[in-house]
């Protein structure tokens, strides 16, 4: 009886009696916003620059919300990446993950037609072969990374602390290189749920929900620093590489971008 924009009042007050009522309405009481005594929450669902205002049951699960998003967007649940403070767990209720009124739910995903238009089978097969080849040696020995790492450690890189996990500092992480060897800084705008990647030329403001994965690996010979990549699109070609990330912040960066619950 709960989930969706609310039922039609006419269905509840049908004068012809119980027999002619829509059977799906039979269990619904004439409550206001709390249908059948169950609490609703107002959400803003954002997908592909479209915004949908949705009333949904607090005790519904992430999987049920995906079904609702399917009815709004035509995006099959299997193709949806739903973000609320990290990836939305399907098995938990909205109440359990502390969704409140006015919460923004980011949805990432393409309809099947979009995917077929972009990704031909041949390309996908080539990417898989390339990915397999790349797995055989440590990342820091691969040619594309060597040309940055061979420049050596940046003079103004932030100091690292081995064997300690620290929370993100309140200042931007700076003094690191990107894959072209330019200086890069990372600023975590938690109140806006954004990661800002800044270079001398410009600052990219990325919603945390648009980052599909974060990978990292210690740098050989300098294990107190990591190389790290943020996956911004569907394939490995979309990785944004950052070199010389102090090791004490690696876990905090992953937790912040991907959502802590993924590590339990």
C-alpha positions, 0 to 999 in steps of 0.5 A: 500500500505504500510507494509512489505519488499517493493514490487517487482519492476517487478510488478510496471513496467509490460510492458503489461499495467495496465490490467495485473498488480497485482491489489494489486500493482495498488495504489503503486507509483514508490517511493524509500523507501517511498512507495506511499509517506508513510514513512518506518522505519527499525525494528529488530524483535526479537523472540526466538533468531531469528532476522528479519530485517523488513521495515514497515510503520510508520503509520501502527498500532501495530495490523498491525505489529502483522499481519506482525510478524505472516507472519514471525514467524507463531505466531498468533497475539493473542499469541504474546506479542510485546514489545517496551518500554513496551507492544506495543499498538495495536490501536496506530501507530508506529509513535505515539509511537515514533518508530525510525529506527533500533528500536528493537521489542521484541516478546514473545510467543509460537506457538499453538503446543508449548503450547499444548505440555507444558500445559495439561488441567489438569495442567491448571485447578489445577493452576486455583484452586490454584490461587483462593485459594490464592486470599482469604487471603492477600499475606503477610499472606500466608505460603510461604511469612510468612517464609521470612517476619517473619525474620523481616525487613533487617537491611540494607534495603533502607529507605522508604518515605510514601505517595510519589512517586519517580523516580527510584534512579540511584543506585541499590535498595538493602537490600531486601530479595528474597523468600529463604530469601537471600539478593537481589538487583534490578538494572534497566539498562534502556539503555539496557532495562534490569532488573538485579536481583542480589544475592550473588551467581549470577546476572540474566539479564532479558530483560524488555520485558520478564517480563509479569507482576509485582504485589505488596502488602503492608506488613501488619504492615509495609505498607511503604514497599511492597512485589513485584513479577516479572512474568517471565513465563506463570503461577504464579509458575514463580513469582520472589518474592522480599520483603521490596521494599520501597513504594515510588519506587513501581509505578516507578518500574511498569512503567519502567518494563511494560511501562507507557501507561498501567496506562492511 
